[in-house]
Amino acid sequence: MLKAVRYFGWPLLVGILVALLFIQQFPEWVGLPSHDVEVRQTPNNRRSQSVGPASYANAVNLASPAVANLYTTKYVNKPALPLFEDPQFKKFFGDNLPRQRRMESSLGSAVIMSSEGYLLTNNHVTAGADQIVVALKDGRETLARVIGSDPETDLAVLKIDLDNMPAITLGRSDNIRIGDVTLAIGNPFGVGQTVTMGIISATGRNQLGLNTYEDFIQTDAAINPGNSGGALVDADGNLVGINTAIFSKSGGSQGIGFAIPVKLALEVMQAIIEHGQVIRGWLGIEVQPLTPELAESFGLEGRPGIVVAGIYRDGPAQRAGLQPGDLIMNIDGEPAGDGRRSMNQVARTKPGDKIRIEILRNGKPMDLTAEVGVRPPASIRTDENQ
């Protein structure tokens, strides 16, 4: 018996070990679950569909001639001595203290939109300027005049008179996707025309507190001071946005820049050229979102709506019978679930047109009809947001 064990023991042990090894490597052979994780791999013969070019020189060569540098100057009256600003001096001498007229200058960028010499830039670049010098990439310089501006979107239209103007090619800002390559062209810090590259980080950014009407493209292409009013172009050199602002704690680019979509910018430019201003519809109400707490108090959990927080005196909304505390459910058949979206809807309505407003007042549904008015300039509006 002992001899049999010695004779068959080692082969049996080796067999058991080999069997265990195979079970560990191929558990499915004996009905056990596999330890492998199923993953999807790209076949070796499939090439990437999103391989970018090795250079964006063609896009830059197409777009950069249509991006101009702006040099603005304005004259301001300042006290001859800082001491003259002391309230005690003003108490005795009033405003008759000596003052000096000084010139302040700033830098920016602009985009040549047409061969007729119309340029788009930011309103904050040209606001209050007494003189605007436009410097083209080909070395030509000339003075520009302001055709009109729209502080609500922070856009301004300039006009220059030169021959053979290089106009930029327009892209489709409503077709851009997060991850698309973008190039920011402008005049940062006054060093001359500069190009930075990034991607689209987000679209439709709003509630940033920059403008009244916000629909920003967010990009990580560096947009530094002086880039404002410059071009944001796609990888083919087509304009998709007007560079406007950066989010920064230090004053330099931190990878969060904002541009106005070219679709909105073009609409504003055409309105300014045709009418001298952007004519928008207006109701004259201040609204606030329907928070979960307010929805619960109204008994409207899960339903859209915006609350009328204030009424502009003698405005279209007051004449239509709207009151503070009313809950707006629909405007012309569109659900009123977002105050900014509803504001933009009203703004796009032609003044004089009538719109139907569905509201809840003290829990009772009501239908009102309002005649849309003309949105007053921002300088004389005090109480309304819409």
C-alpha atoms as a printed R data frame, in Angstrom:
    type eleno elety resid chain resno       x       y       z
1   ATOM     1    CA   MET     A     1   0.000   0.000   0.000
2   ATOM     2    CA   LEU     A     2   2.812   2.366   0.930
3   ATOM     3    CA   LYS     A     3   4.556   1.571  -2.341
4   ATOM     4    CA   ALA     A     4   1.362   2.355  -4.290
5   ATOM     5    CA   VAL     A     5   1.028   5.715  -2.611
6   ATOM     6    CA   ARG     A     6   4.627   6.523  -3.387
7   ATOM     7    CA   TYR     A     7   4.199   5.374  -6.934
8   ATOM     8    CA   PHE     A     8   0.941   7.249  -7.690
9   ATOM     9    CA   GLY     A     9   1.202  10.151  -5.186
10  ATOM    10    CA   TRP     A    10   3.428  12.549  -7.098
11  ATOM    11    CA   PRO     A    11   1.616  12.177 -10.440
12  ATOM    12    CA   LEU     A    12  -1.718  12.665  -8.640
13  ATOM    13    CA   LEU     A    13  -0.474  15.771  -6.827
14  ATOM    14    CA   VAL     A    14   0.914  17.232 -10.021
15  ATOM    15    CA   GLY     A    15  -2.377  16.508 -11.792
16  ATOM    16    CA   ILE     A    16  -4.379  18.238  -9.067
17  ATOM    17    CA   LEU     A    17  -2.128  21.314  -9.220
18  ATOM    18    CA   VAL     A    18  -2.395  21.479 -13.023
19  ATOM    19    CA   ALA     A    19  -6.191  21.139 -12.772
20  ATOM    20    CA   LEU     A    20  -6.366  23.982 -10.236
21  ATOM    21    CA   LEU     A    21  -4.210  26.140 -12.470
22  ATOM    22    CA   PHE     A    22  -6.479  25.550 -15.463
23  ATOM    23    CA   ILE     A    23  -9.598  26.248 -13.364
24  ATOM    24    CA   GLN     A    24  -8.092  29.524 -12.232
25  ATOM    25    CA   GLN     A    25  -7.207  30.606 -15.746
26  ATOM    26    CA   PHE     A    26 -10.331  29.242 -17.488
27  ATOM    27    CA   PRO     A    27 -13.151  29.055 -14.882
28  ATOM    28    CA   GLU     A    28 -15.814  28.979 -17.576
29  ATOM    29    CA   TRP     A    29 -14.637  25.467 -18.569
30  ATOM    30    CA   VAL     A    30 -16.159  24.066 -15.384
31  ATOM    31    CA   GLY     A    31 -19.184  26.373 -15.299
32  ATOM    32    CA   LEU     A    32 -17.726  28.988 -12.963
33  ATOM    33    CA   PRO     A    33 -18.115  32.742 -13.722
34  ATOM    34    CA   SER     A    34 -15.234  34.378 -15.551
35  ATOM    35    CA   HIS     A    35 -13.113  36.959 -13.735
36  ATOM    36    CA   ASP     A    36 -12.443  38.934 -16.917
37  ATOM    37    CA   VAL     A    37 -14.199  42.306 -17.396
38  ATOM    38    CA   GLU     A    38 -15.710  42.736 -20.835
39  ATOM    39    CA   VAL     A    39 -14.454  45.914 -22.508
40  ATOM    40    CA   ARG     A    40 -14.911  47.363 -25.969
41  ATOM    41    CA   GLN     A    41 -11.777  47.904 -27.984
42  ATOM    42    CA   THR     A    42 -11.328  49.731 -31.257
43  ATOM    43    CA   PRO     A    43 -10.294  47.366 -34.055
44  ATOM    44    CA   ASN     A    44  -6.718  47.801 -35.174
45  ATOM    45    CA   ASN     A    45  -7.820  48.761 -38.669
46  ATOM    46    CA   ARG     A    46 -10.129  51.569 -37.506
47  ATOM    47    CA   ARG     A    47  -8.647  55.087 -37.492
48  ATOM    48    CA   SER     A    48  -9.787  57.953 -35.274
49  ATOM    49    CA   GLN     A    49 -12.488  60.158 -36.774
50  ATOM    50    CA   SER     A    50 -11.300  63.240 -34.852
51  ATOM    51    CA   VAL     A    51  -7.610  63.543 -35.702
52  ATOM    52    CA   GLY     A    52  -6.828  67.259 -35.820
53  ATOM    53    CA   PRO     A    53  -4.394  69.003 -38.127
54  ATOM    54    CA   ALA     A    54  -0.760  69.412 -37.182
55  ATOM    55    CA   SER     A    55  -1.080  73.161 -37.765
56  ATOM    56    CA   TYR     A    56  -3.816  75.799 -37.679
57  ATOM    57    CA   ALA     A    57  -1.843  78.198 -39.840
58  ATOM    58    CA   ASN     A    58  -4.417  78.101 -42.650
59  ATOM    59    CA   ALA     A    59  -7.218  79.052 -40.261
60  ATOM    60    CA   VAL     A    60  -5.142  81.892 -38.812
61  ATOM    61    CA   ASN     A    61  -4.132  83.161 -42.247
62  ATOM    62    CA   LEU     A    62  -7.808  83.236 -43.256
63  ATOM    63    CA   ALA     A    63  -9.119  85.015 -40.174
64  ATOM    64    CA   SER     A    64  -6.328  87.225 -38.826
65  ATOM    65    CA   PRO     A    65  -6.406  89.930 -41.554
66  ATOM    66    CA   ALA     A    66 -10.005  90.684 -40.519
67  ATOM    67    CA   VAL     A    67  -9.108  91.219 -36.841
68  ATOM    68    CA   ALA     A    68  -8.083  94.799 -36.055
69  ATOM    69    CA   ASN     A    69  -6.433  96.413 -33.044
70  ATOM    70    CA   LEU     A    70  -8.249  99.278 -31.329
71  ATOM    71    CA   TYR     A    71  -6.658 102.196 -29.511
72  ATOM    72    CA   THR     A    72  -9.202 104.385 -27.750
73  ATOM    73    CA   THR     A    73  -8.642 107.680 -25.976
74  ATOM    74    CA   LYS     A    74 -10.886 109.855 -23.856
75  ATOM    75    CA   TYR     A    75 -10.402 113.082 -22.003
76  ATOM    76    CA   VAL     A    76 -11.318 113.313 -18.335
77  ATOM    77    CA   ASN     A    77 -11.240 116.208 -15.904
78  ATOM    78    CA   LYS     A    78  -9.326 115.408 -12.753
79  ATOM    79    CA   PRO     A    79  -8.413 117.623  -9.789
80  ATOM    80    CA   ALA     A    80  -5.069 119.369 -10.098
81  ATOM    81    CA   LEU     A    81  -4.139 118.026  -6.646
82  ATOM    82    CA   PRO     A    82  -5.589 114.994  -4.824
83  ATOM    83    CA   LEU     A    83  -6.116 117.264  -1.809
84  ATOM    84    CA   PHE     A    84  -8.803 119.116  -3.762
85  ATOM    85    CA   GLU     A    85 -10.969 115.997  -3.570
86  ATOM    86    CA   ASP     A    86 -11.123 116.264   0.203
87  ATOM    87    CA   PRO     A    87 -14.745 116.838   1.347
88  ATOM    88    CA   GLN     A    88 -13.588 119.735   3.566
89  ATOM    89    CA   PHE     A    89 -12.226 121.602   0.562
90  ATOM    90    CA   LYS     A    90 -15.434 120.997  -1.349
91  ATOM    91    CA   LYS     A    91 -17.437 122.188   1.642
92  ATOM    92    CA   PHE     A    92 -15.841 125.626   1.464
93  ATOM    93    CA   PHE     A    93 -14.988 125.968  -2.225
94  ATOM    94    CA   GLY     A    94 -17.611 123.779  -3.917
95  ATOM    95    CA   ASP     A    95 -16.808 122.496  -7.396
96  ATOM    96    CA   ASN     A    96 -14.825 125.557  -8.440
97  ATOM    97    CA   LEU     A    97 -11.467 124.035  -7.536
98  ATOM    98    CA   PRO     A    98  -8.782 123.888 -10.261
99  ATOM    99    CA   ARG     A    99  -8.983 120.810 -12.479
100 ATOM   100    CA   GLN     A   100  -6.777 119.374 -15.192
101 ATOM   101    CA   ARG     A   101  -7.881 117.757 -18.445
102 ATOM   102    CA   ARG     A   102  -6.090 114.470 -18.892
103 ATOM   103    CA   MET     A   103  -6.117 111.860 -21.629
104 ATOM   104    CA   GLU     A   104  -6.720 108.209 -20.828
105 ATOM   105    CA   SER     A   105  -6.102 105.428 -23.331
106 ATOM   106    CA   SER     A   106  -7.125 101.805 -23.511
107 ATOM   107    CA   LEU     A   107  -6.656  98.841 -25.804
108 ATOM   108    CA   GLY     A   108  -9.026  96.406 -27.461
109 ATOM   109    CA   SER     A   109  -9.788  94.469 -30.605
110 ATOM   110    CA   ALA     A   110 -12.460  94.441 -33.305
111 ATOM   111    CA   VAL     A   111 -13.612  92.176 -36.125
112 ATOM   112    CA   ILE     A   112 -14.159  93.438 -39.678
113 ATOM   113    CA   MET     A   113 -17.575  92.017 -40.543
114 ATOM   114    CA   SER     A   114 -18.016  93.381 -44.076
115 ATOM   115    CA   SER     A   115 -15.958  94.833 -46.900
116 ATOM   116    CA   GLU     A   116 -17.960  98.078 -46.487
117 ATOM   117    CA   GLY     A   117 -15.987  98.720 -43.304
118 ATOM   118    CA   TYR     A   118 -18.372  97.706 -40.512
119 ATOM   119    CA   LEU     A   119 -16.618  96.367 -37.430
120 ATOM   120    CA   LEU     A   120 -17.931  94.627 -34.334
121 ATOM   121    CA   THR     A   121 -16.386  95.077 -30.912
122 ATOM   122    CA   ASN     A   122 -17.444  95.236 -27.271
123 ATOM   123    CA   ASN     A   123 -19.359  98.220 -25.945
124 ATOM   124    CA   HIS     A   124 -17.114  98.388 -22.886
125 ATOM   125    CA   VAL     A   125 -14.100  98.882 -25.195
126 ATOM   126    CA   THR     A   126 -15.496 102.007 -26.894
127 ATOM   127    CA   ALA     A   127 -17.845 103.442 -24.242
128 ATOM   128    CA   GLY     A   128 -17.033 107.075 -23.549
129 ATOM   129    CA   ALA     A   129 -14.153 107.180 -26.038
130 ATOM   130    CA   ASP     A   130 -13.437 110.526 -27.714
131 ATOM   131    CA   GLN     A   131 -11.240 108.952 -30.362
132 ATOM   132    CA   ILE     A   132 -10.942 105.414 -31.719
133 ATOM   133    CA   VAL     A   133  -7.953 104.409 -33.853
134 ATOM   134    CA   VAL     A   134  -8.235 101.176 -35.850
135 ATOM   135    CA   ALA     A   135  -4.992  99.455 -36.843
136 ATOM   136    CA   LEU     A   136  -5.239  96.710 -39.455
137 ATOM   137    CA   LYS     A   137  -2.838  93.798 -39.698
138 ATOM   138    CA   ASP     A   138  -1.507  95.113 -43.037
139 ATOM   139    CA   GLY     A   139  -0.227  98.237 -41.263
140 ATOM   140    CA   ARG     A   140  -2.970 100.699 -42.217
141 ATOM   141    CA   GLU     A   141  -4.461 102.916 -39.520
142 ATOM   142    CA   THR     A   142  -7.548 105.119 -39.545
143 ATOM   143    CA   LEU     A   143 -10.079 106.735 -37.251
144 ATOM   144    CA   ALA     A   144 -13.387 104.957 -36.642
145 ATOM   145    CA   ARG     A   145 -16.809 106.359 -35.835
146 ATOM   146    CA   VAL     A   146 -19.375 104.622 -33.652
147 ATOM   147    CA   ILE     A   147 -22.546 103.693 -35.554
148 ATOM   148    CA   GLY     A   148 -24.310 102.487 -32.431
149 ATOM   149    CA   SER     A   149 -23.952 100.329 -29.353
150 ATOM   150    CA   ASP     A   150 -25.999  97.896 -27.306
151 ATOM   151    CA   PRO     A   151 -24.993  97.787 -23.631
152 ATOM   152    CA   GLU     A   152 -27.527  94.982 -23.047
153 ATOM   153    CA   THR     A   153 -25.285  92.570 -24.998
154 ATOM   154    CA   ASP     A   154 -22.047  94.573 -24.657
155 ATOM   155    CA   LEU     A   155 -21.670  95.042 -28.422
156 ATOM   156    CA   ALA     A   156 -20.808  98.095 -30.507
157 ATOM   157    CA   VAL     A   157 -20.673  98.701 -34.263
158 ATOM   158    CA   LEU     A   158 -17.901 100.846 -35.770
159 ATOM   159    CA   LYS     A   159 -17.393 102.144 -39.320
160 ATOM   160    CA   ILE     A   160 -14.144 102.896 -41.109
161 ATOM   161    CA   ASP     A   161 -13.525 104.040 -44.670
162 ATOM   162    CA   LEU     A   162 -10.700 102.168 -46.370
163 ATOM   163    CA   ASP     A   163 -10.309 100.331 -49.660
164 ATOM   164    CA   ASN     A   164  -9.907  96.566 -50.005
165 ATOM   165    CA   MET     A   165 -11.202  95.712 -46.561
166 ATOM   166    CA   PRO     A   166 -10.596  92.073 -45.514
167 ATOM   167    CA   ALA     A   167 -13.893  90.738 -44.099
168 ATOM   168    CA   ILE     A   168 -14.039  87.654 -41.915
169 ATOM   169    CA   THR     A   169 -15.911  84.499 -42.914
170 ATOM   170    CA   LEU     A   170 -18.848  83.724 -40.630
171 ATOM   171    CA   GLY     A   171 -19.372  80.321 -39.057
172 ATOM   172    CA   ARG     A   172 -22.425  78.745 -37.414
173 ATOM   173    CA   SER     A   173 -22.339  79.318 -33.678
174 ATOM   174    CA   ASP     A   174 -25.462  77.177 -33.219
175 ATOM   175    CA   ASN     A   175 -23.611  74.132 -34.610
176 ATOM   176    CA   ILE     A   176 -20.583  74.227 -32.323
177 ATOM   177    CA   ARG     A   177 -20.011  71.385 -29.890
178 ATOM   178    CA   ILE     A   178 -18.257  71.088 -26.566
179 ATOM   179    CA   GLY     A   179 -14.759  69.904 -27.379
180 ATOM   180    CA   ASP     A   180 -14.452  71.742 -30.708
181 ATOM   181    CA   VAL     A   181 -11.129  73.511 -31.228
182 ATOM   182    CA   THR     A   182 -11.240  77.323 -31.108
183 ATOM   183    CA   LEU     A   183  -8.703  80.073 -31.741
184 ATOM   184    CA   ALA     A   184  -8.865  83.475 -30.030
185 ATOM   185    CA   ILE     A   185  -7.345  86.296 -32.091
186 ATOM   186    CA   GLY     A   186  -6.832  89.762 -30.654
187 ATOM   187    CA   ASN     A   187  -4.471  92.318 -29.194
188 ATOM   188    CA   PRO     A   188  -3.765  91.251 -25.593
189 ATOM   189    CA   PHE     A   189  -1.903  93.768 -23.444
190 ATOM   190    CA   GLY     A   190  -1.152  95.814 -26.570
191 ATOM   191    CA   VAL     A   191   1.676  93.518 -27.689
192 ATOM   192    CA   GLY     A   192   0.163  93.145 -31.172
193 ATOM   193    CA   GLN     A   193  -2.009  90.543 -32.825
194 ATOM   194    CA   THR     A   194  -1.811  87.238 -30.984
195 ATOM   195    CA   VAL     A   195  -3.442  83.827 -31.407
196 ATOM   196    CA   THR     A   196  -4.289  81.429 -28.578
197 ATOM   197    CA   MET     A   197  -5.846  77.975 -28.893
198 ATOM   198    CA   GLY     A   198  -8.321  76.016 -26.789
199 ATOM   199    CA   ILE     A   199 -11.580  74.151 -26.980
200 ATOM   200    CA   ILE     A   200 -15.240  74.947 -26.424
201 ATOM   201    CA   SER     A   201 -15.839  74.265 -22.734
202 ATOM   202    CA   ALA     A   202 -19.565  75.051 -22.637
203 ATOM   203    CA   THR     A   203 -22.316  76.827 -24.547
204 ATOM   204    CA   GLY     A   204 -25.301  78.873 -23.439
205 ATOM   205    CA   ARG     A   205 -23.613  80.237 -20.320
206 ATOM   206    CA   ASN     A   206 -25.811  82.817 -18.571
207 ATOM   207    CA   GLN     A   207 -26.548  84.325 -15.169
208 ATOM   208    CA   LEU     A   208 -22.945  85.504 -14.964
209 ATOM   209    CA   GLY     A   209 -23.905  89.093 -14.202
210 ATOM   210    CA   LEU     A   210 -21.964  90.446 -17.187
211 ATOM   211    CA   ASN     A   211 -24.803  91.524 -19.484
212 ATOM   212    CA   THR     A   212 -28.573  91.735 -19.473
213 ATOM   213    CA   TYR     A   213 -28.792  89.225 -22.339
214 ATOM   214    CA   GLU     A   214 -26.289  86.412 -21.860
215 ATOM   215    CA   ASP     A   215 -25.757  83.401 -24.088
216 ATOM   216    CA   PHE     A   216 -21.996  82.968 -23.880
217 ATOM   217    CA   ILE     A   217 -19.660  80.456 -25.450
218 ATOM   218    CA   GLN     A   218 -17.142  79.365 -22.825
219 ATOM   219    CA   THR     A   219 -13.639  78.489 -23.976
220 ATOM   220    CA   ASP     A   220 -10.271  77.796 -22.426
221 ATOM   221    CA   ALA     A   221  -8.481  79.664 -25.206
222 ATOM   222    CA   ALA     A   222  -6.675  82.470 -23.360
223 ATOM   223    CA   ILE     A   223  -8.661  85.733 -23.544
224 ATOM   224    CA   ASN     A   224  -6.510  88.350 -21.839
225 ATOM   225    CA   PRO     A   225  -7.110  92.102 -21.388
226 ATOM   226    CA   GLY     A   226  -7.017  93.669 -24.848
227 ATOM   227    CA   ASN     A   227  -8.591  90.603 -26.462
228 ATOM   228    CA   SER     A   228 -12.062  92.064 -25.844
229 ATOM   229    CA   GLY     A   229 -13.868  92.534 -29.133
230 ATOM   230    CA   GLY     A   230 -11.586  90.133 -30.963
231 ATOM   231    CA   ALA     A   231 -12.486  87.015 -32.900
232 ATOM   232    CA   LEU     A   232 -13.145  83.507 -31.670
233 ATOM   233    CA   VAL     A   233 -12.812  81.282 -34.736
234 ATOM   234    CA   ASP     A   234 -13.140  77.573 -35.398
235 ATOM   235    CA   ALA     A   235 -10.415  75.273 -36.713
236 ATOM   236    CA   ASP     A   236 -11.235  76.375 -40.273
237 ATOM   237    CA   GLY     A   237 -10.908  80.091 -39.522
238 ATOM   238    CA   ASN     A   238 -14.648  80.890 -39.478
239 ATOM   239    CA   LEU     A   239 -15.956  83.360 -36.893
240 ATOM   240    CA   VAL     A   240 -18.070  81.746 -34.163
241 ATOM   241    CA   GLY     A   241 -17.929  84.407 -31.444
242 ATOM   242    CA   ILE     A   242 -16.815  87.846 -30.268
243 ATOM   243    CA   ASN     A   243 -14.405  87.569 -27.332
244 ATOM   244    CA   THR     A   244 -15.825  89.490 -24.395
245 ATOM   245    CA   ALA     A   245 -14.623  88.587 -20.917
246 ATOM   246    CA   ILE     A   246 -12.538  86.315 -18.747
247 ATOM   247    CA   PHE     A   247 -13.062  84.874 -15.301
248 ATOM   248    CA   SER     A   248  -9.956  85.807 -13.382
249 ATOM   249    CA   LYS     A   249  -8.853  86.520  -9.835
250 ATOM   250    CA   SER     A   250  -5.429  87.742 -10.878
251 ATOM   251    CA   GLY     A   251  -6.241  89.718 -14.032
252 ATOM   252    CA   GLY     A   252  -4.702  87.068 -16.291
253 ATOM   253    CA   SER     A   253  -6.340  84.224 -18.159
254 ATOM   254    CA   GLN     A   254  -7.213  81.173 -16.067
255 ATOM   255    CA   GLY     A   255  -8.745  79.096 -18.814
256 ATOM   256    CA   ILE     A   256 -12.297  80.452 -18.488
257 ATOM   257    CA   GLY     A   257 -13.162  82.923 -21.233
258 ATOM   258    CA   PHE     A   258 -16.499  83.988 -22.663
259 ATOM   259    CA   ALA     A   259 -17.503  84.980 -26.183
260 ATOM   260    CA   ILE     A   260 -20.775  86.250 -27.646
261 ATOM   261    CA   PRO     A   261 -22.074  83.804 -30.314
262 ATOM   262    CA   VAL     A   262 -21.779  85.178 -33.837
263 ATOM   263    CA   LYS     A   263 -25.492  84.549 -34.467
264 ATOM   264    CA   LEU     A   264 -26.485  86.949 -31.685
265 ATOM   265    CA   ALA     A   265 -23.728  89.419 -32.600
266 ATOM   266    CA   LEU     A   266 -24.855  89.527 -36.238
267 ATOM   267    CA   GLU     A   267 -28.482  90.169 -35.251
268 ATOM   268    CA   VAL     A   268 -27.403  93.057 -33.023
269 ATOM   269    CA   MET     A   269 -25.146  94.521 -35.729
270 ATOM   270    CA   GLN     A   270 -27.852  94.422 -38.378
271 ATOM   271    CA   ALA     A   271 -30.362  96.060 -36.019
272 ATOM   272    CA   ILE     A   272 -27.915  98.846 -35.132
273 ATOM   273    CA   ILE     A   273 -27.054  99.525 -38.778
274 ATOM   274    CA   GLU     A   274 -30.746  99.594 -39.760
275 ATOM   275    CA   HIS     A   275 -32.281 101.398 -36.784
276 ATOM   276    CA   GLY     A   276 -29.355 102.905 -34.896
277 ATOM   277    CA   GLN     A   277 -30.253 100.726 -31.906
278 ATOM   278    CA   VAL     A   278 -31.595  97.302 -31.015
279 ATOM   279    CA   ILE     A   279 -35.373  97.423 -30.669
280 ATOM   280    CA   ARG     A   280 -36.613  94.843 -28.193
281 ATOM   281    CA   GLY     A   281 -39.994  93.910 -26.838
282 ATOM   282    CA   TRP     A   282 -40.730  94.728 -23.204
283 ATOM   283    CA   LEU     A   283 -43.376  93.959 -20.599
284 ATOM   284    CA   GLY     A   284 -42.052  95.904 -17.629
285 ATOM   285    CA   ILE     A   285 -42.029  93.281 -14.893
286 ATOM   286    CA   GLU     A   286 -39.531  91.969 -12.406
287 ATOM   287    CA   VAL     A   287 -39.669  88.202 -11.968
288 ATOM   288    CA   GLN     A   288 -38.178  85.586  -9.689
289 ATOM   289    CA   PRO     A   289 -37.964  81.808 -10.114
290 ATOM   290    CA   LEU     A   290 -40.561  79.469  -8.664
291 ATOM   291    CA   THR     A   291 -38.514  77.870  -5.892
292 ATOM   292    CA   PRO     A   292 -39.588  74.536  -4.354
293 ATOM   293    CA   GLU     A   293 -40.794  76.428  -1.286
294 ATOM   294    CA   LEU     A   294 -42.916  78.800  -3.382
295 ATOM   295    CA   ALA     A   295 -44.179  75.904  -5.497
296 ATOM   296    CA   GLU     A   296 -45.292  74.115  -2.350
297 ATOM   297    CA   SER     A   297 -47.110  77.227  -1.110
298 ATOM   298    CA   PHE     A   298 -48.858  77.527  -4.492
299 ATOM   299    CA   GLY     A   299 -49.598  73.795  -4.550
300 ATOM   300    CA   LEU     A   300 -47.722  73.456  -7.855
301 ATOM   301    CA   GLU     A   301 -44.964  70.961  -7.119
302 ATOM   302    CA   GLY     A   302 -43.308  69.881 -10.358
303 ATOM   303    CA   ARG     A   303 -44.972  72.522 -12.551
304 ATOM   304    CA   PRO     A   304 -43.093  75.362 -14.320
305 ATOM   305    CA   GLY     A   305 -43.724  79.011 -13.590
306 ATOM   306    CA   ILE     A   306 -42.196  82.372 -12.701
307 ATOM   307    CA   VAL     A   307 -43.407  84.748 -10.009
308 ATOM   308    CA   VAL     A   308 -44.093  88.426 -10.697
309 ATOM   309    CA   ALA     A   309 -42.047  90.231  -8.049
310 ATOM   310    CA   GLY     A   310 -42.587  93.793  -9.286
311 ATOM   311    CA   ILE     A   311 -44.401  95.869 -11.900
312 ATOM   312    CA   TYR     A   312 -43.012  98.845 -13.824
313 ATOM   313    CA   ARG     A   313 -45.399 101.775 -13.383
314 ATOM   314    CA   ASP     A   314 -47.554 102.434 -16.482
315 ATOM   315    CA   GLY     A   315 -45.771  99.636 -18.322
316 ATOM   316    CA   PRO     A   316 -47.384  97.089 -20.661
317 ATOM   317    CA   ALA     A   317 -47.777  94.506 -17.884
318 ATOM   318    CA   GLN     A   318 -49.593  96.909 -15.557
319 ATOM   319    CA   ARG     A   319 -51.919  98.005 -18.343
320 ATOM   320    CA   ALA     A   320 -52.668  94.331 -19.066
321 ATOM   321    CA   GLY     A   321 -53.690  93.768 -15.442
322 ATOM   322    CA   LEU     A   322 -50.704  91.843 -14.088
323 ATOM   323    CA   GLN     A   323 -50.087  92.226 -10.357
324 ATOM   324    CA   PRO     A   324 -47.188  91.431  -8.020
325 ATOM   325    CA   GLY     A   325 -47.583  87.879  -6.717
326 ATOM   326    CA   ASP     A   326 -49.113  86.543  -9.931
327 ATOM   327    CA   LEU     A   327 -47.641  83.267 -11.119
328 ATOM   328    CA   ILE     A   328 -46.967  83.252 -14.882
329 ATOM   329    CA   MET     A   329 -47.440  79.769 -16.313
330 ATOM   330    CA   ASN     A   330 -47.269  80.390 -20.077
331 ATOM   331    CA   ILE     A   331 -46.393  83.227 -22.442
332 ATOM   332    CA   ASP     A   332 -47.888  82.802 -25.904
333 ATOM   333    CA   GLY     A   333 -48.030  79.038 -25.433
334 ATOM   334    CA   GLU     A   334 -44.421  78.731 -24.238
335 ATOM   335    CA   PRO     A   335 -43.997  77.368 -20.685
336 ATOM   336    CA   ALA     A   336 -42.569  80.050 -18.417
337 ATOM   337    CA   GLY     A   337 -40.197  77.870 -16.427
338 ATOM   338    CA   ASP     A   338 -37.155  80.130 -16.639
339 ATOM   339    CA   GLY     A   339 -37.254  83.895 -16.151
340 ATOM   340    CA   ARG     A   340 -34.286  84.621 -18.431
341 ATOM   341    CA   ARG     A   341 -35.666  82.481 -21.246
342 ATOM   342    CA   SER     A   342 -39.055  84.163 -20.934
343 ATOM   343    CA   MET     A   343 -37.356  87.570 -20.947
344 ATOM   344    CA   ASN     A   344 -35.583  86.692 -24.174
345 ATOM   345    CA   GLN     A   345 -38.874  85.461 -25.651
346 ATOM   346    CA   VAL     A   346 -40.526  88.808 -24.915
347 ATOM   347    CA   ALA     A   347 -37.481  90.705 -26.185
348 ATOM   348    CA   ARG     A   348 -37.751  88.942 -29.542
349 ATOM   349    CA   THR     A   349 -41.398  89.928 -29.874
350 ATOM   350    CA   LYS     A   350 -42.064  92.933 -32.099
351 ATOM   351    CA   PRO     A   351 -43.260  95.965 -30.121
352 ATOM   352    CA   GLY     A   352 -46.968  96.500 -30.744
353 ATOM   353    CA   ASP     A   353 -47.718  92.790 -31.011
354 ATOM   354    CA   LYS     A   354 -50.076  91.268 -28.476
355 ATOM   355    CA   ILE     A   355 -49.180  88.215 -26.430
356 ATOM   356    CA   ARG     A   356 -51.310  85.933 -24.295
357 ATOM   357    CA   ILE     A   357 -50.213  85.378 -20.714
358 ATOM   358    CA   GLU     A   358 -51.581  82.531 -18.594
359 ATOM   359    CA   ILE     A   359 -51.326  83.191 -14.870
360 ATOM   360    CA   LEU     A   360 -52.468  81.879 -11.513
361 ATOM   361    CA   ARG     A   361 -53.790  84.454  -9.058
362 ATOM   362    CA   ASN     A   362 -54.768  83.223  -5.617
363 ATOM   363    CA   GLY     A   363 -54.931  79.723  -7.038
364 ATOM   364    CA   LYS     A   364 -57.316  80.676  -9.860
365 ATOM   365    CA   PRO     A   365 -56.221  80.476 -13.527
366 ATOM   366    CA   MET     A   366 -56.567  83.644 -15.592
367 ATOM   367    CA   ASP     A   367 -55.776  84.664 -19.176
368 ATOM   368    CA   LEU     A   368 -54.446  88.158 -19.864
369 ATOM   369    CA   THR     A   369 -53.472  89.881 -23.096
370 ATOM   370    CA   ALA     A   370 -50.616  92.376 -23.131
371 ATOM   371    CA   GLU     A   371 -49.410  94.648 -25.893
372 ATOM   372    CA   VAL     A   372 -45.639  94.449 -26.010
373 ATOM   373    CA   GLY     A   373 -43.887  97.790 -25.624
374 ATOM   374    CA   VAL     A   374 -40.435  99.048 -26.590
375 ATOM   375    CA   ARG     A   375 -37.740  98.257 -24.058
376 ATOM   376    CA   PRO     A   376 -36.430 101.581 -22.681
377 ATOM   377    CA   PRO     A   377 -32.685 102.289 -22.532
378 ATOM   378    CA   ALA     A   378 -30.933 100.784 -19.545
379 ATOM   379    CA   SER     A   379 -30.118 104.250 -18.188
380 ATOM   380    CA   ILE     A   380 -33.762 105.070 -17.436
381 ATOM   381    CA   ARG     A   381 -34.961 101.652 -16.278
382 ATOM   382    CA   THR     A   382 -34.999 101.233 -12.541
383 ATOM   383    CA   ASP     A   383 -37.346  98.437 -11.457
384 ATOM   384    CA   GLU     A   384 -37.901  95.973 -14.274
385 ATOM   385    CA   ASN     A   385 -36.022  92.951 -15.548
386 ATOM   386    CA   GLN     A   386 -38.297  92.077 -18.462
